[in-house]
Amino acid sequence: MHIGQHASMPAECMHIGQNACMTAVSGTRCDGKYKHDSRPGRVDMTFDPRILAIVLAFVSSLLLLVMLLNKRLNRDNRQARETFEKAFEASPDAVLVTRLADGMCQRINSGFTRMMGYTQDDIRGRTTTELAFWADPEQRLKAIASLRAIGYCEELECEFVHKDGSHIHVLLNARLITLEGELSVISYARDITAQRQAEDRIRLLIDRLESEKGDARRDALTDGLTGLANRRHFDETLQTELARLHGGKESLSLIMADVDFFKTYNDQYGHLSGDRTLQLIACAMQGVVRRVPDLVARYGGEEFAVILPDTDREGAIRVAEAVRRAVEGMKIPHAASAIAPHVTISLGVVTTRAVDRQHMTDIVARADHALYRAKQDGRNRVEIDCTDSGSIGSKGGISQDQASDESSIEQ
């Protein structure tokens, strides 16, 4: 079979195909059919009208289709551009388009002008670095790194600098886009300055409330005259230390102290002088009792108390005697005293151990009883509790001479 023939082709088509082949060889035609022109250098460019009509119809249809598609694409692009322009201008956020490579500003919307004070003419041909939009250059580098790594940057809180030099807190979102064949960045910045200021005010208010709460707590636990722990603080601390003692602490000591002949002092010098004397005694006691877990408290009136966690009897005696000597050493005049020309105090000491498991009121009663005996036995002395069941020795008190020996050992 000839290469130009096919078993299923009509005769006319075969004839046209043969003529087309002949045209390709000779380009001449005779009685509607192509024939070879043997004349050298001559080419006959005459075509069959039917073939020409088919080709022209096909080309016309193709051109019409291209025109229709191009018109449709132009309309879609125009609509997309119009939609983008409307969204770009209508956005309540500040929108900025920059070139990724160098940060060159390309476009801004009216929201950007309202927020930052710059117009389109202000930014034309200038980079964000030249305009110094970023208050912190490190934040700019962080945003660019995110864009290069994953193509976007979300919810970045940063500071921009307004045209007038003021700082604006913004929440930044940015994405990479292709604009006129170049990678660009479209950034949306929302002004959160008012929100941050409100948060700062709330934070300041919370801090103030916490401070006032702490002050109120301290006031509730502090004696207003002396600045020592008050009775409430004393009760809470003693209860806590007893609970810890029962959990395995070796011993806990308590000192109760009372100013000797304080009523006659007030009668002689007045209550204002009496208050001042209580303040001086409080300072003297704090100067002696310096360990962090120890607590010096004003128990009531002219009576004071000292809680000494993890302190045995001997340690408590040394502390009590040091307190007595510190008060006596101030030499505060007391002409109405029956035992000395200056202010003195009497002290009672009690020590308990974990095995005793006594209640707080029992321990306070024991210390108060020791204090009573100190006052009964001459005042200006330290008396030791001897009512326990054997955990404390039966020594009843310390004379001033004995106390002087004991106090030579500092706490």
C-alpha positions in Angstrom: 0.0 0.0 0.0 1.3 3.5 -0.9 2.2 5.7 2.2 -0.4 8.3 1.2 -3.3 5.7 1.0 -5.4 4.1 3.6 -8.0 1.3 3.2 -10.8 3.3 4.8 -10.1 6.7 3.1 -12.7 7.9 0.5 -11.5 8.1 -3.1 -11.9 11.9 -3.1 -9.8 12.3 -0.1 -7.2 10.1 -1.6 -7.3 12.2 -4.7 -6.8 15.4 -2.7 -4.0 13.8 -0.8 -2.3 12.8 -4.1 -2.7 16.3 -5.4 -1.3 17.8 -2.2 1.7 15.5 -2.6 2.1 16.5 -6.2 1.9 20.2 -5.2 4.6 19.6 -2.8 6.8 18.2 -5.6 5.8 20.4 -8.6 3.4 23.1 -7.4 1.5 23.0 -10.9 -2.0 22.2 -11.7 -3.8 21.0 -14.9 -7.6 20.7 -15.2 -8.1 20.9 -11.4 -5.3 18.5 -10.7 -1.7 19.1 -9.9 1.0 18.1 -12.3 4.7 18.3 -12.4 6.3 21.4 -14.1 9.5 20.3 -15.6 10.7 23.8 -16.3 13.8 24.5 -14.3 13.6 27.2 -11.6 9.8 27.7 -11.8 7.4 27.1 -8.9 3.6 27.4 -9.3 2.1 28.6 -6.0 -1.6 28.0 -7.0 -3.7 26.2 -4.3 -6.9 24.2 -4.4 -9.7 26.6 -3.2 -11.3 23.9 -1.1 -8.2 23.3 1.0 -7.6 27.1 1.3 -11.2 27.5 2.6 -10.7 24.8 5.2 -7.4 26.2 6.4 -8.8 29.7 6.6 -11.9 28.6 8.5 -9.7 26.7 11.0 -7.4 29.6 11.5 -10.3 32.0 11.9 -11.9 29.8 14.5 -8.6 29.5 16.4 -8.1 33.2 16.4 -11.7 33.8 17.6 -11.2 31.3 20.4 -7.9 33.0 21.4 -9.6 36.4 21.4 -12.4 35.2 23.5 -10.1 33.6 26.1 -7.9 36.7 26.2 -11.0 38.8 26.7 -12.2 36.6 29.5 -8.8 36.5 31.1 -8.5 40.3 30.9 -12.0 40.7 32.4 -11.1 38.3 35.2 -7.8 40.0 35.8 -9.5 43.4 35.9 -12.1 42.2 38.3 -9.4 40.6 40.5 -7.4 43.8 40.5 -10.5 45.9 41.3 -11.3 43.5 44.1 -7.7 43.7 45.5 -7.7 47.4 45.2 -11.0 47.7 47.2 -9.8 45.3 49.8 -6.4 47.0 50.0 -7.9 50.4 50.6 -10.9 49.3 52.7 -8.7 47.3 55.2 -8.9 48.9 58.7 -5.3 47.8 59.2 -2.2 49.6 57.9 -1.1 47.7 54.7 2.4 48.0 53.3 3.8 46.3 50.2 7.6 46.1 50.0 10.2 44.3 47.9 11.7 41.3 49.7 15.2 41.7 48.3 15.9 45.2 49.6 12.8 46.4 51.5 11.9 49.0 48.9 8.4 50.4 49.7 6.0 49.9 46.8 2.5 50.7 48.1 0.6 51.7 51.2 -3.1 52.1 51.9 -4.9 54.9 53.6 -4.9 52.9 56.8 -1.1 53.0 56.8 -1.2 56.8 56.3 -3.6 57.2 59.2 -1.5 55.0 61.5 2.0 56.1 60.6 1.6 59.6 59.1 3.3 58.7 55.7 1.8 59.3 52.3 2.5 57.4 49.1 4.8 60.2 48.0 6.8 60.0 51.3 7.6 56.3 50.8 8.2 56.3 47.0 11.7 55.1 46.2 12.7 54.6 49.8 13.3 51.4 51.9 11.8 50.6 55.3 15.3 50.9 56.7 15.7 54.5 55.3 12.3 55.4 56.7 13.2 53.8 60.1 9.8 52.2 60.6 11.1 49.6 63.1 11.9 50.8 66.6 13.9 47.6 67.2 15.9 46.4 64.1 16.1 42.9 65.7 12.3 42.6 65.3 12.6 43.4 61.6 15.3 40.7 61.2 13.1 38.2 63.0 10.1 39.0 60.7 12.3 38.6 57.6 13.8 35.3 58.8 10.3 33.9 59.3 9.3 35.1 55.8 12.3 33.5 54.1 11.9 30.3 56.1 8.1 29.6 55.9 6.7 32.4 53.7 4.8 34.2 56.4 5.0 35.9 59.7 2.0 35.9 62.1 1.0 37.7 65.3 4.4 39.4 65.9 4.1 42.1 68.5 6.6 44.9 67.7 7.0 48.7 67.8 6.9 51.0 64.8 8.0 54.6 64.8 5.5 57.2 63.6 6.5 60.0 61.2 6.5 62.4 64.2 8.9 60.1 66.2 6.3 58.6 68.6 6.3 54.9 69.1 3.3 52.7 68.2 2.7 49.1 69.4 1.5 47.0 66.5 0.5 43.4 65.8 2.1 42.4 62.5 1.1 39.7 60.0 3.0 39.4 56.7 3.1 37.1 53.7 5.2 36.6 50.6 3.5 37.5 47.2 4.7 37.7 43.6 4.3 41.2 42.2 5.4 42.1 38.7 7.6 39.0 38.7 9.4 39.9 41.9 9.0 38.5 45.4 7.4 41.1 47.6 6.0 41.2 51.1 2.5 42.4 52.0 2.3 43.4 55.6 -0.8 44.1 57.8 -0.1 46.1 60.9 -2.8 46.7 63.6 -2.3 49.4 66.1 -2.6 47.9 69.6 -1.1 50.9 71.5 -4.4 51.6 73.3 -4.7 47.9 74.2 -1.1 47.7 75.5 -1.6 50.9 77.5 -4.8 49.4 79.0 -2.9 46.2 79.8 -0.2 48.2 81.4 -2.7 50.1 83.5 -4.4 46.9 84.5 -1.0 45.3 85.4 -0.1 48.4 87.4 -3.4 48.2 89.2 -2.9 44.5 90.0 0.6 45.3 91.3 -0.8 48.1 93.5 -3.5 45.8 94.8 -1.0 43.1 95.5 1.2 45.6 97.3 -1.8 46.9 99.3 -2.8 43.3 100.0 0.7 42.7 101.3 0.6 45.8 103.4 -2.7 44.9 104.8 -1.4 41.4 105.6 1.7 42.9 107.3 -0.5 45.4 109.1 -2.8 42.5 110.3 0.3 40.7 111.6 2.3 43.7 112.9 2.1 45.7 116.1 1.5 49.3 115.2 3.5 50.7 118.0 6.7 48.6 118.1 6.7 47.1 114.6 7.1 43.7 116.1 4.8 40.7 115.3 1.5 41.1 117.0 -0.5 38.6 119.0 -2.2 37.1 115.9 1.1 36.6 114.2 2.5 35.1 117.4 -0.3 32.6 117.6 -0.1 31.5 114.0 3.7 31.1 114.1 3.7 29.2 117.4 1.0 26.9 116.0 3.0 26.3 112.9 6.3 25.6 114.7 4.5 23.2 117.1 3.2 21.3 114.0 6.7 21.1 112.6 8.1 20.1 116.0 5.6 17.2 116.1 6.9 16.2 112.7 10.4 15.5 114.0 12.0 18.8 115.2 14.1 18.2 118.3 12.9 21.1 120.5 11.1 24.4 120.6 11.6 27.1 123.2 9.4 30.1 124.2 10.4 33.2 126.2 7.8 35.4 127.8 9.0 38.8 129.0 7.4 41.6 131.0 8.6 45.2 131.8 9.1 45.6 135.5 6.9 48.2 137.3 5.7 49.5 134.0 2.4 50.9 135.4 4.4 53.1 137.8 6.7 54.1 134.9 3.6 55.4 133.0 2.4 57.2 136.1 5.8 58.8 136.6 6.7 59.7 133.0 3.4 59.6 131.1 2.1 57.3 128.4 4.0 58.9 125.6 7.3 58.1 127.3 5.9 54.7 128.1 5.3 54.1 124.4 8.8 55.3 123.5 10.3 52.9 126.1 8.3 49.9 124.6 9.7 50.8 121.2 13.3 50.9 122.6 12.8 47.6 124.3 11.5 46.1 121.0 14.6 47.3 119.2 16.9 45.9 121.8 15.1 42.5 121.6 15.4 42.4 117.8 19.1 43.2 118.1 19.6 40.1 120.1 17.2 37.7 118.3 18.7 37.6 114.8 18.0 34.1 113.4 15.6 34.0 110.4 13.2 31.4 111.9 13.0 33.2 115.3 10.1 35.6 116.0 9.9 38.5 118.5 6.3 39.6 119.2 4.5 42.1 121.4 2.2 39.8 123.3 0.1 42.5 124.8 0.6 45.7 126.8 4.1 45.7 128.2 4.5 41.9 127.6 6.7 40.5 124.9 7.3 36.9 123.6 10.1 35.2 121.6 9.6 32.0 119.7 12.9 30.0 119.2 12.4 27.0 116.8 14.9 24.2 117.1 16.4 25.6 120.3 17.1 23.6 123.5 16.9 24.9 127.0 20.5 26.0 127.3 20.2 28.0 124.0 16.9 29.6 125.2 18.5 30.6 128.5 21.4 32.3 126.7 19.0 34.2 124.5 16.8 35.3 127.4 19.7 36.5 129.4 21.1 38.4 126.5 17.7 40.2 126.1 17.6 41.0 129.8 21.1 42.5 129.7 20.4 44.4 126.5 17.4 46.1 128.1 19.2 46.8 131.3 22.2 48.2 129.4 20.1 51.0 127.8 19.8 52.6 131.2 16.4 54.1 130.6 15.6 56.1 133.8 12.9 54.6 136.0 12.8 56.5 139.3 9.6 54.7 140.3 11.2 51.2 140.1 11.5 49.3 143.4 14.6 47.3 142.2 16.7 49.6 140.0 17.1 53.2 138.9 16.5 52.2 135.3 14.0 50.1 133.3 14.4 46.3 133.6 12.5 43.2 132.5 11.7 39.8 133.9 11.6 36.7 131.6 10.2 33.1 131.8 11.6 30.3 129.6 10.0 27.0 128.6 11.3 24.3 126.2 9.3 21.4 124.8 10.2 18.5 122.6 8.5 16.4 120.0 7.7 13.7 122.5 5.8 16.1 124.8 3.1 16.8 122.2 1.7 19.7 124.1 -1.0 22.1 123.0 0.0 25.8 122.3 -2.0 27.1 125.2 -0.2 24.7 127.6 3.2 25.9 126.4 2.2 29.6 126.7 0.8 28.8 130.2 4.1 27.2 131.3 6.2 30.2 130.0 3.8 32.6 131.7 4.1 30.6 134.9 7.9 30.9 134.8 7.6 34.6 134.2 5.3 34.9 137.2 7.9 33.2 139.4 10.6 35.5 138.0 8.6 38.5 139.1 7.8 36.9 142.5 11.5 36.1 143.1 12.7 39.7 142.7 12.3 40.7 139.0 15.1 41.6 136.5 15.9 37.9 136.2 15.3 34.8 134.0 13.2 32.0 135.4 13.0 28.5 133.8 9.8 26.4 133.7 10.0 23.3 135.9 6.4 21.9 135.5 7.1 19.5 132.7 7.2 15.7 133.1 10.9 15.3 132.9 12.0 16.7 129.5 13.2 19.8 131.2 15.3 19.9 134.4 13.9 21.0 137.7 16.1 24.1 138.0 13.8 26.9 139.2 15.6 30.1 138.2 18.8 32.0 137.5 20.2 34.6 139.8 21.7 37.7 138.4 25.2 36.4 139.1 24.5 33.1 137.4 22.9 34.9 134.5 25.9 37.0 134.0 28.0 33.8 133.5 25.4 32.3 131.1 25.2 35.5 129.0 28.9 35.5 128.3 28.1 33.0 125.5 26.5 34.7 122.5 23.6 33.2 120.6 
